[in-house]
Amino acid sequence: MLKIDLEAGLLEVDTRDGVDRHPIGSPQAFRLLSQAWLRSGWDAKYVYGFSWMGRPIIQLPEDMMRIQEVLYRIQPDVVIETGIAHGGSLIFYASLFKAMGKGRVVGVDIEIRPHNRQAIEAHEVSDLIAMIEGSSIDADVVSQVRRQLRPADRGLVILDSNHTRAHVLAELRAYAEFVAVDSYIVACDGIMQEVVGAPRTHPDWITDNPQSAVKDFLAERDDFILEEPVFPFNEGSITERVTYWPNAFLRRIK
Ligand SMILES: C[S@@+](CC[C@H](N)C(=O)[O-])C[C@H]1O[C@@H](n2cnc3c(N)ncnc32)[C@H](O)[C@@H]1O
């Protein structure tokens, strides 16, 4: 149980041994409040309420701010994203590249609905976007992605399609080759593990989730490490991301 006392500037939380009290502005209180906010947002479908340059984007805005920081620092030649949906995230990455004057985006989805395809193809940044339809782990689809790339391309990969452990692990194995050294492959939506019991969840999500796939992948590879992106600017006291993508960023180290 959480109790917020704004007048006293305190957060109280029940623990096994009693009650912990944290100043409301402490990192511990911010963490607990963020967990509660994320859970409330999950139940309320908060992430289904945003668009980017006219296209619905199914992301927590905090995650988009952080990935923008990563993209600007890494300056990849290409972002490969699995999971297009309405196209908002593809447009987001392409619009950053447009502003940066470099980079392009390859999107993969098992089903690109005609109205979504039309809207993406008609968009101001469509010249930077290629779309491939099919399951992201289908060998022919992965070959089509490969054909979109030039030999010297430095890639960054974002996995936001089917979030089962098996599917994400298969994606990690198939798309790792497109990630440049010091760039990332990002396994989105590990939040699933944290919200089990909430509406639209399944008890299996405790283990059947992208965070488990990341652990499996790391156990079989020595060329990637799990590494939180560092905030390039931070004059506050919070150093943890508020995120739908916990334990998601795998940096290629060789
Ligand atoms: C969470 S949505 C993607 C949201 C999008 N990235 C955004 O930020 O707006 C997941 C998408 O993955 C697609 N998908 C599901 N299974 C897939 C698979 N096996 N291969 C490729 N895409 C898949 C769905 O069709 C859906 O459009």
The ligand as an ORCA input file, in Angstrom:
! r2SCAN-3c Opt
* xyz 0 1
  C       2.880     -2.932    -30.592
  S       2.473     -2.906    -32.275
  C       3.774     -1.911    -32.956
  C       3.679     -0.475    -32.525
  C       4.557      0.458    -33.291
  N       5.948      0.103    -33.243
  C       4.399      1.851    -32.711
  O       5.264      2.278    -31.946
  O       3.394      2.492    -32.984
  C       2.878     -4.535    -32.745
  C       2.830     -4.838    -34.241
  O       3.524     -6.061    -34.446
  C       2.927     -6.754    -35.500
  N       3.293     -8.173    -35.423
  C       2.751     -9.150    -34.653
  N       3.359    -10.332    -34.884
  C       4.317    -10.085    -35.804
  C       5.277    -10.898    -36.456
  N       5.360    -12.216    -36.225
  N       6.113    -10.312    -37.348
  C       6.030     -8.989    -37.608
  N       5.135     -8.181    -37.037
  C       4.286     -8.713    -36.148
  C       1.441     -6.472    -35.359
  O       0.804     -6.639    -36.610
  C       1.446     -5.031    -34.848
  O       1.260     -4.135    -35.914
*
